[in-house]
């Protein structure tokens, strides 16, 4: 074995190609290493409702969402903004109350939940799928019903 230059270490096996992308991809986290999902579900729901009402930027929720639900939220937020603009309704903080949070765990590191909210005009539900990634919860699916 050839000597290595001073100050450098020999790496026995450097990842290549697909191994490299797997190495840098989000890493699954087991449920035991994750916090209670309920506060996260409540905060995410409030954030989504604030995005639709126009008082919060979608970018503020980006760290809580994976790419697919983020893109869908951006699209729905833009539609909501155009609808508010067409009707001349200004953006204002929503006055929704969270009535209940129901969640179950179909697999380790996965939570499927429904958060029921009540606003001045109607009751709504937000369906969310959370997955543990890199030591924290991230929403991989999100639907405002």
Backbone torsions as a table, in degrees:
resi	resn	phi	psi	omega
1	UNK	NA	130.9	-178.0
2	UNK	-75.5	144.0	178.3
3	UNK	-68.7	149.5	178.1
4	UNK	-96.0	151.0	177.9
5	UNK	-60.2	152.0	-179.3
6	UNK	-58.1	136.7	176.5
7	UNK	87.1	0.7	178.2
8	UNK	-119.0	155.0	179.2
9	UNK	-115.4	146.5	177.0
10	UNK	-84.8	128.0	177.7
11	UNK	-94.0	118.7	-176.1
12	UNK	-63.6	-36.2	-179.6
13	UNK	-149.1	105.2	178.1
14	UNK	-85.2	132.4	179.5
15	UNK	-64.3	144.1	179.2
16	UNK	-128.1	151.9	170.9
17	UNK	47.1	-115.6	-176.9
18	UNK	-62.5	-36.0	178.2
19	UNK	-61.1	-38.6	-179.2
20	UNK	-65.6	-44.7	179.7
21	UNK	-66.7	-34.7	175.4
22	UNK	-66.0	-38.5	-178.9
23	UNK	-62.1	-39.4	-177.1
24	UNK	-93.6	-5.7	178.2
25	UNK	-70.6	158.7	176.5
26	UNK	-57.0	137.3	-178.1
27	UNK	-100.0	131.2	178.0
28	UNK	-60.4	144.9	179.5
29	UNK	-125.3	131.3	178.9
30	UNK	-69.8	156.3	-178.2
31	UNK	-57.7	-34.2	-178.4
32	UNK	-65.3	-22.6	-179.0
33	UNK	-97.0	7.9	-176.9
34	UNK	-114.6	153.6	178.4
35	UNK	-74.8	171.3	175.3
36	UNK	-56.9	129.1	-175.6
37	UNK	-76.6	-18.0	-173.0
38	UNK	-61.3	-46.4	177.2
39	UNK	-60.7	-37.5	178.1
40	UNK	-63.7	-44.4	179.7
41	UNK	-61.3	-41.8	179.1
42	UNK	-64.9	-45.5	-179.3
43	UNK	-66.9	-40.3	178.2
44	UNK	-62.8	-43.5	179.2
45	UNK	-61.8	-45.8	177.5
46	UNK	-59.0	-43.8	179.4
47	UNK	-61.2	-43.5	179.6
48	UNK	-63.1	-44.7	179.0
49	UNK	-64.0	-36.5	177.1
50	UNK	-68.6	-35.4	176.3
51	UNK	-62.8	-46.5	-178.9
52	UNK	-67.1	-27.8	178.8
53	UNK	-85.3	-8.6	174.8
54	UNK	91.2	9.3	-178.6
55	UNK	-102.2	-0.5	177.8
56	UNK	-137.1	141.2	177.0
57	UNK	-79.9	142.3	179.7
58	UNK	-59.5	-34.9	-177.8
59	UNK	-57.2	-27.6	-179.6
60	UNK	-67.5	-19.0	179.5
61	UNK	-99.7	-2.0	-174.0
62	UNK	-57.5	-38.2	-176.9
63	UNK	-71.1	-16.1	-179.4
64	UNK	-93.9	-9.9	-173.3
65	UNK	-120.8	150.6	169.3
66	UNK	-82.8	177.6	-171.3
67	UNK	-61.2	-45.8	-175.8
68	UNK	-63.2	-52.9	178.3
69	UNK	-65.1	-29.1	177.2
70	UNK	-63.6	-47.2	179.7
71	UNK	-61.9	-41.5	179.0
72	UNK	-65.2	-38.1	178.4
73	UNK	-66.2	-39.6	177.0
74	UNK	-60.8	-45.6	179.9
75	UNK	-61.3	-48.1	-179.2
76	UNK	-66.4	-35.5	178.9
77	UNK	-65.9	-40.1	177.9
78	UNK	-64.6	-40.5	177.8
79	UNK	-63.8	-43.6	179.2
80	UNK	-63.5	-39.1	179.2
81	UNK	-64.9	-42.9	177.9
82	UNK	-63.8	-39.7	179.4
83	UNK	-64.9	-42.2	177.4
84	UNK	-62.6	-42.9	-179.0
85	UNK	-64.5	-42.9	-179.2
86	UNK	-64.1	-33.1	179.9
87	UNK	-91.1	-6.5	-179.8
88	UNK	73.2	26.9	-179.7
89	UNK	-93.9	123.1	179.3
90	UNK	-74.5	155.5	175.6
91	UNK	-69.5	133.7	176.2
92	UNK	-146.6	153.2	-177.2
93	UNK	-60.7	131.3	179.4
94	UNK	-70.2	152.0	179.7
95	UNK	-113.9	41.7	179.4
96	UNK	-78.9	142.3	173.2
97	UNK	-109.5	137.1	176.9
98	UNK	-82.5	116.3	-178.0
99	UNK	-82.6	-43.1	-178.1
100	UNK	-159.3	156.9	175.3
101	UNK	-128.7	119.8	178.3
102	UNK	-117.4	126.6	178.7
103	UNK	-143.7	153.9	176.0
104	UNK	-141.7	165.3	-177.8
105	UNK	-120.7	99.3	-179.6
106	UNK	-74.1	-18.1	179.3
107	UNK	-154.8	163.2	179.3
108	UNK	-63.5	128.1	179.1
109	UNK	80.7	14.2	-179.4
110	UNK	-131.4	135.8	176.0
111	UNK	-129.0	132.5	171.3
112	UNK	-114.3	129.5	-171.4
113	UNK	-141.7	157.8	171.1
114	UNK	-130.2	127.3	177.6
115	UNK	-111.9	120.4	-178.2
116	UNK	-98.5	127.8	-179.3
117	UNK	-123.6	154.0	177.1
118	UNK	-125.2	127.0	177.8
119	UNK	-114.1	-175.9	-178.8
120	UNK	-65.9	-30.5	-175.8
121	UNK	-99.9	-34.6	-175.8
122	UNK	-160.8	167.5	175.6
123	UNK	-97.6	136.6	-178.1
124	UNK	-129.6	165.8	175.8
125	UNK	-131.9	145.7	175.1
126	UNK	-118.8	119.1	177.6
127	UNK	-96.9	131.7	-174.0
128	UNK	-137.4	140.3	168.7
129	UNK	-116.3	124.0	178.5
130	UNK	-108.7	143.9	173.6
131	UNK	-132.3	141.1	178.3
132	UNK	-77.7	118.7	179.4
133	UNK	-136.1	130.0	176.9
134	UNK	53.0	38.5	175.1
135	UNK	80.7	13.2	178.8
136	UNK	-149.1	164.7	177.4
137	UNK	-81.2	140.7	171.4
138	UNK	-136.4	139.6	179.3
139	UNK	-80.4	123.3	178.3
140	UNK	-102.3	-10.8	175.8
141	UNK	-152.1	141.6	-175.6
142	UNK	-150.5	128.9	178.3
143	UNK	-141.2	126.8	174.3
144	UNK	-93.1	116.8	-175.5
145	UNK	-102.0	NA	NA
